[in-house]
């Protein structure tokens, strides 16, 4: 059966989010190195570790896991949208979380300076917003697919944060017939419900869809659960040590052309 719709993940599938985060950390840590005399790389390692530990200590952590909001997103995102009460708690926690994560990281390096921690937290909050990156092939692939199949963007995350990411790259959203954000739906990938809702919006059966994403544990597992074919975009050539098996594996989005064409033959 031919493919009637392609469902795309956003972060690190169409948007190069890892690069944005890495460059933001590097810029802020280099600023701290110049000002405070710390080692930039050691500070980056420390803040990543401290941010994750602090993030996991909050009562909101199970919810953020379910929706799909990672600790580095919380270092720069706001949580003003979303109906669930947990978004209100995240919004309250966010400013203190940013300050505390950087303050703890500085402490690890022997610098006890809450003011500096607060300033670095705010600097990261601002810097990440200036660094949107789209993979060089993204628009070419979307141009090729637009009008030939239905397109749906299926992304985990908080509504305001994912909308902000899309606003940074205004050419992207118009390609899609539908945009689904887990924080609006109430569950994130790999929950079967979010895939079923996507299929309802697209008016397709599972065997008429193709999920494309970079995460085995969300994009591939979730689509497997509903019987939808999928493509794992594995740009870094990571080993798959899990029992999650994608239908296809590619290193470059433009490899989708041959996969989709094969179903039309």
N, C-alpha and C positions, 0 to 999 in steps of 0.2 A: 504493500500500500504506500502511496506517495505521502511525503511529509506536507501537511497542511499548515503547520505552525511551528515556529521556533521560539523557545523560551530561553532568554538570556539572563544569567546572573550579571551583576554590575561590577562589584569590586574585584579587581585583579582578573577580570574576564574581559570587560570592555574598558573600564577605567584602571589605570595603573596605580592603585592605591598604595601598594607597598613602597613604591618610589616616592610618592608624596610624603608618606610618614617618615621614611628614612631621611630624606632631604630636610624635613622640618626638624627632626632630632639633631641632625648634623649642624644645621645653622644655629640652633639655640645652644647646643653644647659648645660650639666654637665661640659663641658670644660669652658664655660663662667662663670658658678657659681664658679668654683675654681679660676678663674682668676680675676673676677670682683666683686665677692661677691653678685651676684644676686641669686634669687631663680630659680632653673632650670625649675620647672613646670610653674611658672608664666611667665618665658621667652618664653617657648614653646607656651603657650596660646597666648601671645602677638604677637609673630612672625607669628603664623598661622593667627591671625586676621588682622595684618598689611599687611601681604603678600597678602591676599585675597582682601583687600580694595584697595591696590595699583594696583594690577593686573587688577581689574575691572575698574580702572580709565583710563587705556590706550586705545587708539583708536583701538588697535588690539583685544580688548576683544570679540567683536562679532564674529570675525573670530576664535578665540581660542575656543569659545563655540561651533561653528559649526563643527570644526574639532575634538574637544574633547581633549584639552590640559588644565590641571588644574594648579592652581597657584603653587602648591608644585612641580610639574614637572618642571615648569619654574625656580624654585630655583636651579635646578641642571642640567637641560638639555641645549643642544645647538640647534641652529636652522639654521644649515648650509645647509641643504637639503630642497627639496620641491620647486616646480616651482612658487608657488604663491608669489607675491611681499610681502605679509604680513609676510612671513617667514624671509625676509631680515630685516623688521622692528623689528620683535621679536629678531633677532640675535643682532641688535643694542641695543635694550632695555635691554636685559638679564643681562649684567654685572652690570649696574646701578640699575636694579630692585633688584638683590640679595643684593647689598650693602645697598640700601635704606630700604628694608624690615627689615633687621636685625638692622639697625641703629635706625629706628623708634621704633622697639620693645624694644631696650635698653632704649630709651628715655622714653617710658611708665613706665619703672621700675626706672627712675630717673638717668640714666647714659647717658650722652651726649658725645659720643666718636665715631666719624665717622670711625676712623682707626680700632677700635674694630669691628664695624659693617661690614666693608669691609672684615676683617679677618674671622669673623664668616660666612659670606656669602661664602667665598672661601672654608672654612672648610666643610660646608654643601655640597657644590658643589663636593668636593672630597669624602666625607664620604659616601654619598648615593650610589656612584658607587661601593663601596666595600661591599654592602649588598644585593646581589640578593637572593631571596628566592622562592623556588618552593614548592607548596603544596605536602605533602608526597605521595598523591595518584595520582598525575598528570601523571607521567610516566607509572604507572601501567594501568591507563585508556587508555592512548594513545597506549600502547603496545597491549592492547586488541582490539582496534579499527583498528589499522593500517593493511591495506590489506583486511579488511572486508567491509569498507565503505570509500568513499572519505573524506579527511579531509582538511578543509580550516580554516586558522586563520584570523579572521576579527576584527581588532583592531583600535580604535580611537587613534589619536595622531600624533605627528610630525614624519616624516620619520626617521631622524637620532636618535631620542630618542628611538623609538620603536625598531629600529634595534640594538641599543646599549643594550637595555634590553635583546634582544634575544642573542646577542653575549656573554653576561654574563653567559648564560645557554646554551652552544653550543649543547647540546643533543636535544633540543626542536625542532628547525626549521626543521630538516630532516623528522620529522613525517608528515609534511604537504605537500599536493599536491600544494597548493597555499597559499600565504601570502598576505593579503590586508591590507594596512595602509591608514587610511582616508586622511592623509596629502598628500599622493601620488595621491589618487583618486580625491581629490578636494571637497569631502563632507564626513561627518561622520555619523555614526549611530545616530538617527533613520531614516535618509533619505532613501526613497525607492530605489533611484538610486543605492546606494552602495550594497544593497541586490540583486537587479536585476543583477548587474554586477557579483556579486559572483556566482549567479545561472548560468550565462552564462559561467563563467570559469569552473564550475563543470558539465555543461551540464545536469542540472536537472530542474524539475519543482518545484514549491514551496512546493507541498505536498510530495516531495521526500527528503526534507531537514529538518534538526533539528538544531535550533540555541540554543547554550548554553552560558549563560552569567549571570553576577551578578547584572546588572543594569536594572531595569524595564524601565527607561526612554530612554534607547538607544537600548539594546539588545532585550528586549521583545517587546517594542513598535514598533520598526522597523520591526521585523519579523512578528508581528501581521499585520502590514500594508500591507505586500505582501502575506499574507495568509500562512505563514510558521509556522509549529509547533515549540514550543520553550520550554526551560527548564530554570527556574530561579533558580540559585544556591544561596541559602539563608542560608549561614553557620551560621549566627548570629541569625537566627530566627526573623528577623525584621517583623513588621506588615506591610501589604500592605494596606495603606490608600488611594491609588490612584484608578482610574478606569481602570488601565492597568491590564489585566488578563493574566497571563502565562498559557500555556497549562499544564505544570507540574511544581512542585516546589520540590526541593530536598535540603538536607543539606550537602551532600557528593557526590563528583563526581562519585564514584563507583555505586551510585544508577542509573546511566545512563544505565547500562547493562540491567536491567529489563525493562526499558522504551523502549529501542531500540529493545529488543527481543520481546516485546509485539506486535510490528508492523509486525513482521515476521511470526506470528502465523496465 
